[in-house]
Amino acid sequence: MPDPFSDDVVSSDMLASDMGRLVAEPVAGDNALAMSVGELAFKLKRMVEGEFGHVRLRGEISGWKRVASGYCYMALKDDQAVIDGVIWKGSAARLAFVPQDGVEVIATGKLTTYPGRSKYQIVIDRMELAGAGALMALLEKLKAKLGGEGLFDAAAKKPLPFMPQVIGVVTSGTGAVIRDILHRLEDRCPTHVIVWPVKVQGEGSAAEIAAAVRGFDAIAPGGPVPRPDLVIVARGGGSVEDLWSFNEEVVVRAVAACSIPIISAVGHETDTTLCDYAADLRAPTPTAAAEIAVPVLADLRLTIDSHRNRTERCARRYVER
């Protein structure tokens, strides 16, 4: 049985007495001053921001939300943890894709804390898809979403005019694509062409393409600028990343909503974009789009000459009889 007067018992009793004090008092040998909650919070903030001023995180987007101010909020998660994230307006405007829940990304930024809620988060400066698999996953999610809204329905496709008087072309103002289209149209059937030059890849390209499609659609008939009877949206070949602007939701919606028939001629024959699904007709190449757009004038003249000759023969035969 322990001795009630031993040092161990006395120490325990003293500790219990200290814990039960009503008012905090200095304790012999304790030189640590009590910090305020704010002091601790901001000390942690400086420590976290100093230690993790540049980090790259791989995770799946969850709870993606863009607010009216232009800021974007989300969480990045894996099978072990979740971290909140924010993208300020300027960085959000530079994103090369529209993030969606469930897409795996690599986010670059810095960690910071929010002392008011004892929370930490990553402030994201740059965000990219985590490889080709994530890119295709994003494409399939967007395709399913827009397809579910009926943007790709065959019943909504408009017939192409047989011989358009004016053709609008949305593509880069320089390069081989516009030259190929103009040359092929000149060879087959010279037509009035209006070119709306746009960037076809890179930052801001999707917005430019969509604005061009909407711009052609907004031209009033009989105005100073002739309204196109047909629009061709075209770009040369490239990688999936190069053609990504034509998969952006803003472009797909603009193409699907256009009241003028549209031919999509993006990339090579093996390339397929969501713009192709939304357009009224897909051409395998820009040159093929020009061939589809107009008939061969020489063939039309032969046909007309043939009909004229038949009409004349019939008239002569009637007179002879």
Secondary structure, DSSP 8 states (H G I E B T S, - for coil): ---TTSHHHHHHHHHHHHHT-SS----TT-------HHHHHHHHHHHHHHH-SSEEEEEEEEEEEE-TTS-EEEEEE-SS-EEEEEE-HHHHHT-SS---TT-EEEEEEEEEEEGGGTEEEEEEEEEEESSHHHHHHHHHHHHHHHHHTTTT-GGG-----SS-SEEEEEE-SSSHHHHHHHHHHHHH---EEEEEE---SSTTHHHHHHHHHHHHHH--TTSSS---SEEEEEE----TTTTGGGGSHHHHHHHHH-SS-EEEEESSTT---HHHHHSSEE-SSHHHHHHHHS--HHHHHHHHHHHHHHHHHHHHHHHH-
